């Protein structure tokens, strides 16, 4: 884990609302040597004034644990922030116009990079052709990843740079073809540009109250230099902590690179939007069942190797057939190494979207953490969304069953998969609490826990992600409306501010309400973001 050095200053925060299970009515907090030293009442805070280096008047603001985003691609996020973003393009024609403008504005880029197109939301449903992109860029190399980052459209000039670059189909590239062109495109990014993209992504995360990110890197996603450079940057400069995962079945390589696991986006399958998620039954809009990259035997071998090496294993699995391969493989590994050792290792599954009661029960039995992205449902769920297009309404309604996972005792860690969906922690919590399928909704409190403490637990830390004495001083300060406590007998509709509940309040995230605004983010007692003017 890469992290900035903790601050040695002692700080008193007072005059606000502190979200702490140690004292549900706390209005003040003391931070000392990078840890939470005390939480309590405003009156009791007077005893600390003489012994602190700084007093921060919260002026009624809310203090919470900083968020952990449990699935991020940091460099790609930064490149999307500084590059061409097509996520709001309403049509193919609008996307091509944005490509033309971007190419004209970036004459010195060796390769033009863009992200976020989604033809399933465009009239006609067709992505740009290679000829259209060649014309829009005036023949320059261009790489445009689809919103799920499992396929891309490119120009002829980029294919000319790919070693052995012949025989590519005219259309979205998937599987090995996509991996080849992505490696070529990202390989053309200069080291200085890459570092600036990483800085931009981490600064943006800090501005949203995110104190930790789990970087999901790997040879098919980024590069070793990208990964080690990010870990080094996070260790040397103030900002969010970076926990690194390297998605390769070479366990010693992952350890040598500084990863906490040979995990993350180690692909068992692809993605639904690109028709590469691996299914038991064919897609509703295609006559195949997607792509399988790893089978149960390969999963088992990797879990055994990681368990014996003391590293986390983890897999990208979205389709129901991919999830079956994961649970069968992990169960086989448990039979060889012992269930207790497998559970203690806290291996992970990223995404885990298409689940059955049997696979949910297996996740709980095997102690697997489900690292999930609620914003996927907000973006692609519903009767007319991409999920329904790909799977039909019946199967689409089964996706992302967060409530069933919690009922079964499966540990949850929330993330964004940025740049697939934006870094947006409160929006992520809202998406889980107001899931498009009502039976999959969870309480705001449960979602908040999954996006704070859940991320720490996913990396083996049970002492963090909560504001109690002795915990790391990773917190955020928020401007928000009145705090509420969700009624225990209802998931979303009725709200209570009854202080007798003894439960710390959280913002009202009902649809249509304003999300909290981050005023300050602190990591290890060190301030890494302050909103201008505050």
C-alpha positions, -999 to +999 in steps of 0.1 A: +000+000+000+014+034-010+005+063+013+016+097+023+035+102+055+011+109+084+010+144+099+025+150+134+002+180+141-026+178+167-058+192+154-091+199+171-123+200+149-153+214+167-187+229+161-200+203+136-214+168+133-190+139+136-202+106+122-188+082+148-202+050+163-181+059+194-205+088+201-235+092+178-240+128+191-203+138+187-197+174+176-159+175+180-129+154+172-092+155+180-065+142+156-030+134+168+000+119+150-022+108+120-048+090+141-082+098+156-074+106+193-108+115+206-144+122+196-170+138+218-191+168+227-185+205+221-183+212+258-157+186+264-136+199+235-126+229+256-102+207+276-081+202+244-077+237+231-044+245+249-027+214+236-034+215+199-016+230+170-047+240+151-084+245+158-108+241+129-143+256+133-166+233+114-194+258+113-220+231+113-203+209+087-204+171+087-173+150+093-172+115+080-146+088+073-130+095+039-144+072+012-125+043-004-131+037-040-124+000-043-119-002-081-101+025-100-080+028-131-061+059-121-041+068-153-071+061-175-092+083-152-067+111-154-065+108-192-103+109-194-103+141-172-076+157-194-085+141-227-116+135-249-147+124-229-175+111-251-198+099-222-223+127-229-223+125-267-260+120-277-253+105-311-226+091-334-226+124-353-220+144-321-192+121-311-175+125-345-178+163-341-161+161-307-133+140-322-127+166-349-125+194-324-102+174-301-078+165-329-076+201-341-069+213-305-042+186-299-018+188-329+012+175-310-003+144-294+014+113-308-018+093-303-052+109-297-070+093-267-107+093-259-131+074-238-168+069-230-188+063-261-218+041-258-236+033-291-264+015-272-277+049-262-274+065-297-301+066-324-294+037-347-271+020-321-240+021-345-205+032-334-183+052-357-166+033-385-129+033-391-133+054-422-154+080-403-127+082-376-099+085-402-117+114-418-124+131-384-088+129-374-073+137-408-055+103-407-039+105-372-037+076-347-068+076-324-079+052-297-115+055-284-125+031-257-161+021-252-176+031-218-169-004-203-133-003-216-137-038-230-138-027-267-126+002-287-128+019-321-096+031-337-081+047-368-061+030-395-031+051-384-031+035-350-034+000-364-003+008-385+016+012-352+006-021-338+032-048-342+019-072-368-011-050-371-030-067-399-063-085-402-082-062-378-120-062-384-137-029-392-157-023-361-153-023-323-122-044-314-125-069-285-105-095-268-068-099-280-072-074-308-084-048-283-056-056-259-030-051-287-043-017-298-047-005-262-011-014-254+001+004-284-020+035-277-011+038-240+025+029-248+026+061-269+018+083-238+049+101-227+060+095-190+054+131-181+019+130-196+011+098-177+023+113-144+002+144-149-028+122-156-022+103-124-019+136-104-051+149-120-070+117-111-058+116-075-065+154-070-100+149-084-105+119-060-094+140-030-118+168-040-146+143-037-137+131-002-120+100-014-090+091+009-081+057-007-083+041-041-077+005-051-057+006-084-067-023-106-038-026-130-023-054-151-005-062-183-037-061-204-048-028-189-018-006-184+019-014-179+044-022-152+059+013-155+025+029-151+017+008-120+050+013-102+050+050-112+016+055-096+026+037-064+058+059-062+038+091-068+013+083-041+041+075-017+060+108-024+032+134-028+002+142-005-030+127-017-052+097-014-037+064-005-032+040-033-036+002-028-022-016-058-035-048-074-018-064-104-039-087-126-015-114-136-012-150-127+025-146-119+023-142-082+060-133-077+057-106-104+028-090-085+047-091-053+078-076-069+058-047-084+045-038-049+010-052-053-010-065-024-027-090-046-024-107-080-060-096-084-083-069-097-091-071-133-077-106-138-103-114-165-125-144-162-148-128-188-154-094-204-184-070-202-221-071-211-220-039-232-193-054-254-210-088-256-180-104-239-194-112-204-196-150-202-232-163-199-249-197-194-275-187-219-271-166-251-275-129-252-309-116-261-294-095-289-266-118-301-264-156-309-236-164-285-227-166-248-197-142-246-161-149-238-144-171-212-108-162-204-103-184-174-120-217-164-125-231-129-092-250-130-072-219-138-091-200-110-083-228-085-046-229-094-043-191-090-061-190-057-039-218-043-007-200-055-019-167-039-030-183-007+003-200-002+022-168-011+002-147+014-013-125-013-049-118-023-063-134-054-091-117-072-110-119-105-130-098-128-163-117-133-196-103-146-216-130-164-233-159-146-210-185-162-180-165-152-192-163-116-198-201-117-162-206-128-150-184-099-169-201-071-161-236-084-124-227-087-122-211-053-141-240-037-116-264-053-087-243-040-103-245-005-104-282-007-066-283-013-054-255+011-082-256+036-113-234+038-100-214+068-069-203+049-089-193+019-113-173+040-085-156+059-069-144+027-100-123+018-098-130-019-120-108-041-144-108-070-147-075-090-181-066-104-200-099-096-231-087-115-250-118-126-256-138-094-278-167-084-288-177-049-262-205-052-233-183-062-243-158-035-242-185-009-208-197-022-194-162-020-204-161+017-191-196+024-157-189+008-153-155+024-150-137-009-154-099-010-177-086-037-161-054-050-191-039-068-201-007-086-237+005-079-234+032-105-236+005-132-272-001-123-280+036-123-264+039-158-275+007-175-304-007-154-341-003-159-366-017-184-350+002-214-314+002-203-284-016-218-288-046-194-323-052-207-311-049-243-284-074-238-302-099-215-339-093-218-359-078-189-362-110-169-324-116-166-316-079-163-337-076-132-314-101-114-283-080-118-264-064-089-285-079-060-268-059-032-295-067-006-292-104-012-254-102-008-257-084+025-283-108+038-260-137+030-231-120+049-210-113+018-185-085+025-192-055+001-167-029-010-181-001-033-162+015-062-166+032-095-144+013-120-135+049-131-134+059-159-162+035-167-184+055-143-172+087-126-156+090-092-187+099-072-190+084-037-223+100-026-238+092-060-227+056-056-244+054-023-276+069-038-274+043-066-273+015-041-301+028-019-323+036-049-315+007-071-337+005-102-348-030-090-364-023-055-357-057-040-319-051-045-319-018-026-299-014+007-300+012+033-280+044+030-261+034+062-252+000+047-241+016+015-220+042+033-203+014+053-195-005+021-179+027+006-158+035+037-151+006+061-158-020+034-129-008+013-105-011+042-117-045+051-113-056+015-075-051+019-074-068+053-077-038+076-105-039+102-093-009+122-100+018+096-127+035+077-145+047+109-140+077+132-130+061+165-100+066+187-070+047+173-082+046+137-063+063+109-072+100+106-087+097+071-117+119+070-137+144+049-156+175+059-189+182+041-214+210+035-248+192+035-284+196+045-300+182+076-289+148+086-313+120+089-314+085+103-331+059+080-361+043+096-352+007+105-384-008+090-380+009+056-351+010+031-357+043+013-391+059+016-395+072+052-369+091+072-365+099+108-344+124+127-352+110+161-320+113+182-331+085+204-321+060+177-285+065+189-273+061+153-251+087+136-271+106+109-262+108+072-273+131+045-307+126+028-298+111-006-334+109-019-335+114-057-337+151-064-318+162-033-284+179-035-254+157-028-230+169-001-201+191-012-166+182+000-149+211+019-118+193+031-102+159+028-075+146+052-054+114+048-033+103+077-039+136+095-025+155+065-048+178+045-048+168+009-077+190-003-094+222+008-122+237-013-112+272-025-128+299-004-133+276+026 
